[in-house]
């Protein structure tokens, strides 16, 4: 059994070695810098996900609520009509919260992971500046 596991591990290592890209023209200093930035990048991703996701959820919830209220009020009496907006708010508030929660979670996680790794601790990784591309 151990021989099978060892042979499988050696085969997997050989496949990984063949599939790995060759870094022929890299400077050694660049490798050291990229390796040293890894803890900072991991921290940037963690902070971006933990802090940026709730920010994105709130922003998307408000945006979804406003958009849905305007669209539904236009069908009833116009978005400038107060009673129409009040009437549709009963339905659009929960819908906006659900929609904003779902899209905010997506954008918060995406920004936290992508921007948090590329530019750690940048406002974009916390979903402050942009949400959608």
Backbone as a ProteinNet text record, in pm:
[ID]
protein_1_A
[PRIMARY]
XXXXXXXXXXXXXXXXXXXXXXXXXXXXXXXXXXXXXXXXXXXXXXXXXXXXXXXXXXXXXXXXXXXXXXXXXXXXXXXXXXXXXXXXXXXXXXXXXXXXXXXXXXXXXXXXXXXXXXXXXXXXXXXXXXXXX
[TERTIARY]
82.3	0	86.6	192	280.6	351.9	388.7	454.9	362.9	234.7	139.4	125.8	118.1	104.7	230.2	347	472.5	486.6	451.4	461.9	363.2	245.3	147.8	197.4	259.2	313	427	514	625.2	572.6	472	413	347.2	277.2	214.7	320	430.2	539	602.1	618.2	674.8	582.6	453.3	357.4	359.2	365.8	369.8	497.9	609.1	735.9	733.8	670.2	661.5	569.1	460.3	362	402.6	500.6	541	610.2	584.2	649.5	796.7	873.9	1016.1	1037.6	1107.9	1138.5	1284	1308.1	1444.8	1507.1	1433.4	1493.3	1459	1412.7	1377.9	1502.3	1497.5	1602.5	1577.3	1684.2	1668.8	1606.2	1637.4	1582.3	1431.3	1382.6	1238.6	1166.2	1226.2	1167	1162.2	1266.6	1270.7	1164.6	1150.6	1050.7	910	883.1	750.4	721.4	822	804.3	781.2	849.6	832.4	696.8	639.5	508.8	392.6	418.2	309.9	233.1	298.4	219.1	136.7	191.2	116.4	-4.3	13.6	-97.3	-205.6	-164.2	-263.1	-340.4	-269.8	-337.6	-429.9	-388.3	-473.1	-599.1	-587.4	-705.1	-799.5	-744	-828.3	-898.9	-825.7	-887.3	-988.9	-958.3	-1051.9	-1181.3	-1172.6	-1293.5	-1373.1	-1303.8	-1373.4	-1435.5	-1364.3	-1414.6	-1494.3	-1449.4	-1511.2	-1645.3	-1668.3	-1795.4	-1914	-1909.9	-2024	-2044.9	-1935.9	-1948.5	-2019.3	-1979.2	-2042	-2187.8	-2220.1	-2359.5	-2446.7	-2399.3	-2478.1	-2493.8	-2385.3	-2393.4	-2487	-2478.2	-2564.3	-2709.2	-2732.6	-2870.4	-2937.9	-2867.9	-2924.2	-2947.2	-2848.6	-2862.1	-2977.7	-2988.6	-3097	-3233.1	-3243.5	-3369.7	-3412.1	-3317.9	-3350.7	-3391.4	-3314.6	-3345.4	-3481	-3506.8	-3634.9	-3752.2	-3734.3	-3842.6	-3875.6	-3772.6	-3797.6	-3866.2	-3821.2	-3880.6	-4026.3	-4053.3	-4190.9	-4281.9	-4230.8	-4312.9	-4346.5	-4257.9	-4287	-4405.4	-4423.9	-4534.9	-4667.6	-4663.1	-4787.4	-4829	-4741.9	-4782.9	-4667.9	-4549.6	-4433.7	-4343.4	-4212.7	-4118.4	-4119.5	-4180.8	-4190.6	-4314.6	-4401.9	-4524.9	-4495.1	-4511.4	-4481.7	-4563.3	-4697.1	-4775.7	-4739.1	-4704.7	-4665.2	-4534.1	-4440.2	-4313	-4333.5	-4421.9	-4451	-4516.7	-4606.7	-4676.5	-4581.5	-4496	-4406	-4290	-4262.4	-4154.3	-4181.5	-4309.1	-4344.3	-4288.1	-4285.5	-4235.9	-4088	-4046.1	-3909.6	-3804.9	-3843.2	-3744.7	-3692.2	-3778.2	-3723.7	-3653.3	-3708.8	-3645.8	-3508.9	-3497.9	-3369.6	-3266.9	-3311.7	-3220	-3169.7	-3258.1	-3216.6	-3124	-3164.1	-3081.9	-2946.8	-2949.3	-2825.1	-2735.9	-2796.7	-2716.6	-2645.3	-2714.8	-2654.3	-2545.9	-2578.6	-2479.1	-2366.2	-2397.9	-2293.6	-2194.9	-2245.3	-2155.8	-2064	-2119.8	-2037.9	-1930	-1970.4	-1873.3	-1774.1	-1818.3	-1727	-1620.4	-1662.2	-1565.5	-1472.2	-1528	-1445.8	-1342.7	-1386.1	-1292.9	-1190.9	-1234.7	-1142.6	-1035.2	-1072.4	-974.7	-887.8	-949.3	-871.4	-787.3	-851.4	-778.2	-694.1	-737	-659.5	-527.3	-519.8	-393.4	-306.2	-366.7	-288.2	-238.4	-326.4	-290.2	-341.9	-265.2	-314.1	-347	-456.5	-503	-535.8	-563.2	-606.8	-757.5	-810.5	-955.4	-1041.2	-990.3	-1067.2	-1086.4	-990.5	-1005	-1108	-1138.6	-1240.9	-1376.2	-1391.5	-1516.1	-1560.2	-1464.9	-1498.3	-1513.6	-1421.5	-1424.9	-1514.8	-1499.5	-1574.1	-1634.8	-1743.6	-1804.1	-1810.9	-1852.5	-1872.2	-1773.9	-1744.2	-1657.2	-1735.4
-119.6	0	125.9	123.6	239.8	260.7	150.2	163.5	230	197.1	257.8	407.5	443.5	585.1	661.8	603	669.6	683.7	579.2	588.3	690.2	698.1	798.4	939.2	957.6	1088.5	1128.7	1034.3	1064.2	1096.8	1024.6	1052.9	1190.6	1225.4	1357.8	1467.1	1444.3	1541.3	1557.5	1447.3	1454.7	1530.7	1506.9	1578.7	1727.1	1760.6	1901.4	1968.1	1894.8	1951.8	1977.6	1889.8	1908.1	2024.3	2039.8	2143.4	2280.4	2288	2416.4	2500.9	2631.6	2717.9	2738.3	2765.2	2790.5	2939.8	2975.3	3115	3139.7	3161.1	3169.8	3306.9	3414.3	3547	3628.8	3566.2	3641	3675.9	3794.1	3831.1	3760.2	3729.9	3668.8	3767	3893.4	3994.2	4007.4	3993.5	4000.3	3885.5	3767.7	3654	3678.7	3738.2	3767	3869.9	3972.3	4076.3	4018.4	3937.9	3877.6	3782.8	3711	3622.8	3700	3812.5	3894.3	3963.7	3990.1	4055.7	3960.2	3831.1	3734.5	3751.3	3766.6	3789	3917.5	4020.9	4145.9	4126.1	4053.2	4028.8	3942	3841.8	3757.4	3840.3	3926.5	4016.7	4113.4	4161.7	4251.1	4182.9	4056.5	3980.6	3959.4	3919.2	3894.8	4022.2	4132.5	4259.1	4306.3	4289.4	4330.2	4252.6	4123.3	4041.1	4073.3	4085.1	4107	4245.9	4347.3	4484.5	4523.3	4480.4	4524.2	4462.1	4339.9	4273.4	4343.2	4377.6	4451.8	4588.9	4654.5	4784.8	4766.9	4665.7	4640.2	4599.7	4524.1	4483.2	4604.9	4695.4	4816.2	4901.7	4920.8	5004.1	4944.1	4813.7	4749.1	4743.6	4730.5	4729.1	4863.3	4971.4	5105	5128.2	5090.1	5108.2	5024.6	4899.6	4813.3	4864.6	4914.3	4969.5	5091.2	5181.7	5301.7	5265.2	5176.8	5138.4	5069.2	4975.3	4904.2	4996.8	5088.7	5181.4	5271.1	5323.3	5409.2	5332	5210	5131.5	5096.7	5054.8	5016.2	5137.9	5249.1	5369.4	5427.6	5412.7	5459.4	5385	5260.5	5182.3	5218.6	5274.4	5307.1	5452.1	5545.5	5684.8	5779.7	5727.9	5811.9	5816.2	5824.5	5822.2	5951.6	6057.1	6183.3	6189.4	6091.9	6087.3	6020.3	6094.5	6044.4	5923.5	5926.6	5808.8	5683	5699.1	5582.4	5523.3	5610	5562.3	5495.3	5552.3	5493.4	5356.7	5344.8	5218.6	5108.6	5140.5	5037.2	5008.9	5099.2	5076.2	4957.1	4925.6	4810	4681.9	4676.8	4558.3	4572.3	4691.7	4706.9	4710.9	4745.6	4746.7	4605.9	4506.6	4371.5	4316.6	4346.3	4297.6	4361.8	4491.3	4559.9	4506.5	4471.1	4414.4	4276.5	4195.4	4062	4074	4155.8	4175.9	4237.4	4339.1	4403.7	4311.8	4227.1	4131.6	4032.3	3985.1	3887	3950.6	4062.3	4125.2	4188.6	4241.8	4299.8	4195.9	4077.5	3969.4	3930.5	3922.2	3887.4	3992.8	4119.5	4224.8	4245.6	4233	4248.3	4140.7	4016.5	3906.4	3920.2	3956.4	3970	4080.7	4196.7	4307.2	4275	4210.7	4176.8	4080	3982.5	3882.2	3935.4	3990.4	4033.7	4158	4263.3	4387.2	4376.3	4293.9	4276.6	4207.8	4124.1	4057.7	4144.8	4210.6	4291.9	4419.8	4490	4614.1	4605.8	4544.3	4523.5	4654.8	4654.1	4764.7	4891	4877.3	4989.6	5007	5130	5148.5	5062.7	5028.7	4942.3	4802.6	4755	4622.2	4622.2	4739.5	4751.8	4792.2	4789.9	4824.5	4967.1	5057.3	5196.4	5276.7	5262.5	5344.6	5287.3	5161.6	5103.5	4971.6	4935.9	4805.7	4723.2	4784	4711.7	4761.7	4673.9	4715.3	4721.2
0	0	0	79.8	88.2	-45	-112.4	-242	-344	-339.1	-431.4	-404.9	-278.3	-242.9	-282.2	-255.2	-290.9	-442.3	-515.5	-661.4	-717.2	-656.7	-699	-667.7	-552.4	-515.2	-607.5	-640.6	-731.6	-871	-915.8	-1046.9	-1048.3	-940.6	-933	-931.2	-861.3	-857.8	-995.5	-1067.3	-1201.9	-1296.7	-1286.8	-1371.4	-1338.2	-1209.5	-1169.5	-1217.1	-1214.2	-1259.4	-1409.3	-1484.6	-1629.6	-1663.3	-1587.6	-1618	-1566.5	-1477.7	-1420.5	-1526.2	-1527.5	-1626.2	-1592.1	-1693.9	-1674.5	-1654.7	-1549.4	-1520.6	-1559.4	-1687	-1735.3	-1713.4	-1734.8	-1734.9	-1610.6	-1504.3	-1383.8	-1303.5	-1245	-1151.3	-1019.6	-950.6	-818.9	-720.8	-736.5	-646.2	-664.3	-786.7	-811.5	-741.5	-743.5	-673.4	-523.4	-470.7	-327.1	-291	-373	-346.2	-354	-455.5	-467.9	-352	-307.3	-192.3	-63.8	-49.9	70.2	72	-44.4	-50.8	-25.8	-24.2	-8.3	122.9	238.8	361.2	356.5	295.2	282.3	191.7	84.8	-7.3	56.3	131.7	199.5	301.8	374.4	468.1	397.4	280.2	201.6	153	114.2	70.9	188.5	302.8	420.5	465	470.5	511.4	408.9	281.1	176.7	181.2	209.7	216.4	342.6	456.6	584.1	591.4	545.9	555.2	430.9	313.8	189.6	158.5	204.6	174.4	239.6	369.2	425.8	361.4	324.2	257.1	123.1	48.1	-81.7	-66.1	38.1	60.5	87.4	172.3	202.5	77.6	3.7	-116.6	-220.9	-242.4	-341.2	-294.3	-163.5	-112.7	-136.5	-107.2	-129.9	-278.6	-360.1	-505.1	-559.9	-516	-562.1	-519.3	-396.2	-346.6	-428.6	-454.1	-532.7	-675.1	-737.7	-876.2	-887.3	-796.9	-801.7	-771.6	-677.3	-643.6	-761.9	-828.8	-945.2	-1057.4	-1084.9	-1193.2	-1163.9	-1040.9	-1006.5	-994.5	-942.5	-929.1	-1066	-1162.2	-1298.2	-1358.4	-1321.1	-1375.3	-1309.6	-1189.3	-1118.1	-1141.5	-1107.1	-1120.7	-1146.7	-1164	-1189.2	-1067.2	-1093.3	-982.2	-901.8	-953.9	-880.9	-792.5	-802.9	-724.3	-589.6	-481.1	-347.3	-305.9	-322.9	-284.2	-362.9	-489.7	-569.3	-516.4	-482.7	-427.4	-292.1	-209.7	-79.1	-94.5	-189.2	-210.9	-258.2	-352.7	-404.5	-309.6	-216.3	-120.7	-30.3	-10.2	71.5	9.3	-121.2	-191.3	-226.8	-266.3	-316.2	-205.8	-83.3	25	53.3	77.3	97.7	-26.7	-144.1	-267.1	-286.8	-257	-268.7	-170.7	-50.1	48.5	6.1	-47.9	-93.5	-214.5	-310.7	-430.5	-393.1	-308.4	-266.6	-186	-104.4	-28.4	-117.4	-219.2	-310	-397	-460.5	-548.4	-468.2	-350.9	-266.3	-217.2	-185.6	-144.7	-259.6	-379.5	-495.9	-520.5	-529.2	-559.5	-445.7	-321.7	-209	-207	-230.5	-234.1	-354.5	-468.8	-589.8	-572.7	-524.6	-505.1	-396.8	-289.9	-182.2	-226.5	-307.1	-350.3	-463.6	-566.8	-683.6	-652.9	-605.5	-578.3	-452.2	-356.7	-234.5	-259.2	-361.6	-393.2	-482.4	-580.9	-673.8	-608.4	-538	-469.1	-326	-234.8	-97.9	-27.4	45.1	128.6	49.5	-79.1	-162.2	-142.6	-152.8	-135.2	-228.6	-346.1	-436.1	-377	-298.4	-238.4	-126.5	-71.5	32.3	-25.5	-156.5	-226.9	-198	-179.3	-149.7	-278.5	-371.2	-492.2	-600.5	-631.8	-743.3	-698.5	-763.5	-738	-864.7	-973.8	-1098.4	-1202	-1295.9	-1406.6	-1534.4
[MASK]
+++++++++++++++++++++++++++++++++++++++++++++++++++++++++++++++++++++++++++++++++++++++++++++++++++++++++++++++++++++++++++++++++++++

